Amino acid sequence: MDEKEMWDISWSSLFMVTGISSFLFSIGIKILEGSHSPLLLKIGLYASILGVLSWGIKKINQLTLHKKEKATS
């Protein structure tokens, strides 16, 4: 792995961290205040969906590239 790849942002990780953080913060608000924040729940849901989609697309691209490399060699 070269230095550029090491410091590139992983969108799937960013979305998943945002989603998990939103869910956990909403649970914290529920514990302290007694109600969930609908905005945080929506942000967490959408960020988690985007994270899973991003991860899936990345895996599909890697499999396709791997198959093309095998076919050419």
C-alpha atoms as one frame of an Amber mdcrd trajectory, in Angstrom:
protein
   0.000   0.000   0.000   1.509   3.317  -1.007   1.324   6.492   1.075  -1.489
   8.029  -1.001  -3.761   5.028  -0.461  -2.990   5.049   3.248  -4.174   8.647
   3.677  -7.158   8.512   1.277 -10.514   8.955   2.925 -12.728   5.902   3.006
 -16.249   7.115   2.323 -17.826   3.925   3.624 -15.964   4.320   6.938 -16.943
   7.983   7.163 -20.616   7.179   6.596 -20.599   4.266   9.036 -18.908   6.310
  11.789 -21.409   9.122  11.231 -24.333   6.695  11.378 -23.142   4.918  14.519
 -22.319   8.220  16.225 -25.764   9.607  15.428 -27.474   6.505  16.817 -25.351
   6.532  19.984 -25.877  10.247  20.539 -29.621   9.779  20.096 -29.560   6.987
  22.700 -27.623   9.308  25.022 -30.270  11.989  24.588 -32.962   9.370  25.277
 -31.254   8.388  28.532 -30.718  11.978  29.693 -33.855  13.681  28.418 -36.343
  10.907  27.789 -36.949  11.343  24.054 -35.132  10.417  20.868 -34.041  13.061
  18.413 -35.835  12.291  15.123 -33.230  14.267  13.163 -30.346  12.224  14.592
 -32.184   8.975  13.924 -32.760   9.993  10.276 -29.143  11.096   9.854 -27.955
   7.823  11.387 -30.221   5.784   9.137 -29.245   7.586   5.928 -25.538   7.595
   6.785 -25.640   3.858   7.567 -27.408   3.112   4.281 -24.876   5.192   2.343
 -22.032   3.428   4.180 -23.328  -0.020   3.278 -23.922   1.015  -0.352 -20.454
   2.529  -0.598 -18.864  -0.580   0.894 -20.838  -2.849  -1.444 -19.899  -0.857
  -4.536 -16.245  -0.908  -3.487 -16.327  -4.707  -3.048 -18.026  -5.209  -6.426
 -15.390  -3.035  -8.104 -12.593  -5.005  -6.429 -14.090  -8.331  -7.551 -14.514
  -7.070 -11.111 -10.938  -5.787 -11.217  -9.657  -9.080  -9.782 -11.548 -11.070
 -12.439 -10.176  -8.841 -15.206  -6.626  -9.303 -13.905  -7.060 -13.096 -13.892
  -8.467 -13.048 -17.409  -5.523 -11.079 -18.795  -2.852 -13.214 -17.154
